[in-house]
Amino acid sequence: MRKSFWIVSAAIIILWAAANTECAAGKIHENAGTSGAQLLKISVGAKAVSMGESYVAAADDVYAVYWNPAGLTQVETNQIGFMHNEWFEDIRHEFLGYVQPAGNLGTLAASVSYVSMGELERTDETGKEIGEPFHPYDILLGVSLGRQLNENISVGINAKFLQENIDDEKAQAFAVDVGGLYFVSNSSLVLGVNVQHLGTKIKFIEESFSLPLNVKFGAAYRLIDGALSLAVDVNRPVDGYTNMGLGAEYKIMSVMNLRAGYRYTVGGNPLGTASGLRAGVGVEIGDYKIDYAFVPYGELGQAHRFSLVASF
């Protein structure tokens, strides 16, 4: 127990040091706005979100297709997951995923994400309304494979196709995520890494944008016979400052889960200190898990995520 504690402490210190290797002199990163396909950045699963979005090492359900495909190896039965994200400014985000263990091949998964930006007025260059309103939306399709190499190491890959639609214009891109998990021997400590959004550029009309490449590092640890889970993540995005998430989950009588977390961006959260807060609750009823997450976005408003996991 004492050895595991020091390993966890060392992991948190290393990740915190990595998060602070950049000097954020201002609020706006020099590469801000240079990447397209922002749907790829929107996290899924109310459980993960409410834990400070620190899930790269804790991923163990259908939502691992986003956080770390290597985590799919911890899914022992077929699973279906659904999430509804009631975002700010009439933006809605939906996710549907399916996982199936496939014996020696590993664990397979398929997923689809959809974002609707609501209704926008069609205007000319002067701002005058012309014609009927339009409804921009993005759709993301993914197939994933997780495989356990030995008792300590799991790996995974996620292949994605993205299409963005704005009025009559469309843009497509292909990408992959590559992840890994390391289960420390004789310990409840898990270390994780996930390289996200490696792929083609996305092009609208004549202008192309790179995908928002991101590298996740993290650690997760369980104690009190698994009732308490702690997690920490560090993200190194190509188009923004390094950010770090801390999260905790406490299970009550194997029925209810209380969760809280905080997400911090080097140099300060651009939407204010309170925007880093995360909170949520989960209920387990037989083979069903229902989760809720609350996320404040400063002056933009609040977001509410509801998700479901069904095992069969």
N, C-alpha and C positions, 0 to 999 in steps of 0.2 A: 504493500500500500504506500509506504514512504517512498520507495523507488519510483513508483508511478507518479506520485505527486511532483517529484523533482523533474521528471521527464516532461510532464505537462507544463510546469512552470518555465522550463527551458524553451519549450516549443512556443509558448506565448511571448516570451522575451524576444526570441529570434524573429517571429512574425511581426511584432511591434517595431523592431529595429528596421525590418525590411520596409514597413509602411512609412517610416520617417526618413528614408534615404533621399527623398526628394525635398526640395525647398520650394514651398508654395508661396511665392512672393505676392501673388494676387489671387483673386477669386476665380479668374478665368484661365484655364489651361491653354497653352499655346496651340495645341492641336484640337481644341474644342470646335465642334462643327465640321470637322474634316472627314468624319465617318458617316456612312449611311446605314440603312437597315436597323433603325433603333428598336424595332420589335425584338431583336435578338437580346437586348439588354433587359427586357421586362421579365422579372423572376416569376416562377410558378410555385404553387403549393403554399397554403396558408401556414402550415407548420413551419416550413423553412423561413418564410418571411417574418413571422412573429419572433423567431430566434435571432433577430438581427441579420437575417439573410446570410448566416454562417452555417453552411450546410455541405460544403464540398467534402468534408470528412465524415459527416453524419448521415449522408444520403443513404437511405435503405428502403425506398419505396418507388412507386412509379414516377415520382417527380425527379428521380435521379437522372432522367434523360436530359434535364437542364443543368443540374448542379454538378453531377459527376457520373457519367455512364458506367464507371466501374462499380458504383453502388448498386447497380441492378443485380449483381451476384448475391446480394443479401435478401433478395425477394425469393421466397421458397415456394410460393403458390401463384396461380394466375391472379393478376390484379387489374382493376380498372380504376382510373382516377379522373375526376372532373373538377375543374376550378372555374369560378366566376369572379372576376375582378371588377368591382364597381369603382372606376378611377375617377379623377376629377375632370371637369369640363366636358361632361357627357361622353368620355372615352370609356369603352368597355372592352375587356380582355377575357377571352374564353380559352380553356385548355382541355383537351381530352387525350388520355393516354391509356395504353394497354401493354401489359407485361406478361410474358409466358416463359417459364423455365424450359430449356430445350436440351436437357441431358448433357452429354459431353460437349456439345457445341457451345453451351453457355446459357445466357439468359437474353431473350429477344424482347424488343419493345418497339412500338409504333406510337406516334403522337401527332397531334395537330393543334396549332395555336391560331387564334383569330383575333384581330383587333379592329374595332370599328371606331372611327373618329367622329361619329355623329353626322349631322347635316351641316354642310357649308354652303354659303351663298356664292353664286357665280357672279363675278364682277369684272369690269374692264380695268384698264390701267389707272383710271381716275377714281375707282372705288364704287362706281355706279353699278347697281344690280342689273344683270342681264340673264335672261333665260331661267331655267329651272335649277334649283339647288342640286348638289351632287353629294355622294356619300363615299369618301375615301376609306379604304380598308387595306389591311395586310393579312396575309395568310402564310403560315409556316408549317411544312410537313417534315417529319423526321422518322428515321429508322435507326435503332440502336442495338448494340451487342455488348454485353458484359461477360467477362470470363475470368474465372479464378485460376491463377497459375499454380499456386501452392497455398499452404495454410496462412501465409503471411501477405501475399500479394495478389491483388485483383486489378484488371485493366478493363478499359471499355472505350468504345468509339460510337459517336453519334453523327450520322450523315443527314444534312438538312437541305431542303429546297425552300426558298423564300420568294414570294411575289408580292410586290407593293402596287396598289392601284390608286391613282389620283385622276379623277374624271375619266378621260379617254386614254390616258397614258398608263403604261405598265412597265415594271422593271423586275428582273429576276436575278437571283444569285444562288450559288451552291456553296455549302460550307461543311466543315467537320469539326467536332470536338474530340479531344483525346484526353482521357483521364486515367488516374491510377489511385489505388488505396494501399496503404501499408498497415497491417495489423501487428502491433508490437507484441512480441511473444510474452506470455505470462502477465498480460496487462490488459486493461480496458481502454487503452489509448489507441486511436486510429489517426493516421496522417493521410492527407489527401492532396491531390493536385489535379487541375483540369485546365487544359489550354483550349479556349473557346473561340469559335468563329474564324477558323482558318479557311479561306476560300476566295472565290472570285470577287471582282468588283461588281457593284450594282449600278446600272446606268439608266438614267432618265433622259430621254431625247438625246442630247449631245454631251451631257456631263456625267462623268463616272465618279463614284465614291468607293473608298475602301470599306471593308466590313470592320466593325468595332472589336478588333482583336483584344482578348483579355486573358490574363493568366491568373488562376485562383490557386492559393495555397491555404491549407487549413489543418486544424487538429480538432478531435472530438474525444471526450472522455466521459465514462459513466462511473458513478459511485453510488453508495448506499444501495447495494444490490440492484443497480440499474434504475432505481427510482429517480435519480437526479442525473441529468445529462448537461454537460457544458461543451460549448463549441466556440471556435474562433476562426475567422477567415481573413485573408488579405487578398485584395484584388489589385492587379497592375494593368489598368486599361491603357490602350494606346492613345486614346483621345481625351484623357482626363487624369486628374490626380489620383494617386494611390488611395484606396479606402479600405477600412477595416471594420469587421463586424464581430460583435460578441453576443452570445446568446445562451440561454438556460431554459431547461424544461424540467418540471417536477411532476411526477406521476402520482396521483392519489388513488389508492385502492384499485389500480389497474383499470380504472374507468374514466377518470378525468385527468387532463393534462393542462397545467398552467405554464405559460411561456412568456418570456420577456427578452428584449435585446436592445442593442444600440448599434447604429452604424455611423462611423465617423470618417470624414474625408480630410486628408492632410490639408492644412490651411484653413479648415473650418467648413462646415456644411453650408453650401450656397443658399439654402432656403431657411437657414436659422438652426440654432442648436436643437430645438425641439423636434425638428424634422428627422433627426436621427433615431428617435424613439420607435420601438416596435413592441407590440403586445398581442397576446392571443390566448385562445383556449381551445381545447380539443376534447371530444367525447368519443369513447370506444364502446360500441354495442355489438358484441359478437364479432363477426367478420367485417364490420363497418366502422370506419373512422371518419368523424365529421369535425372539421377544423375551421376556425375563424381567425383572421388577423386584422389588426387596425394599424394603419400607417398614416401619420400626419405629413403633409407637404407644405407647411408654412402657409403663406398667403394663397397658394393654389387650392387649398382645401384638404380633405382627407380621402383616403382610399380604404375600401373594405373588401377583403378577399375571403371567399368561402370555398372550401374544397372538400372533396369526398374521396375516400379510398375504400374500395370493396374488394375483398379477397375471396377466392372460390376455387 
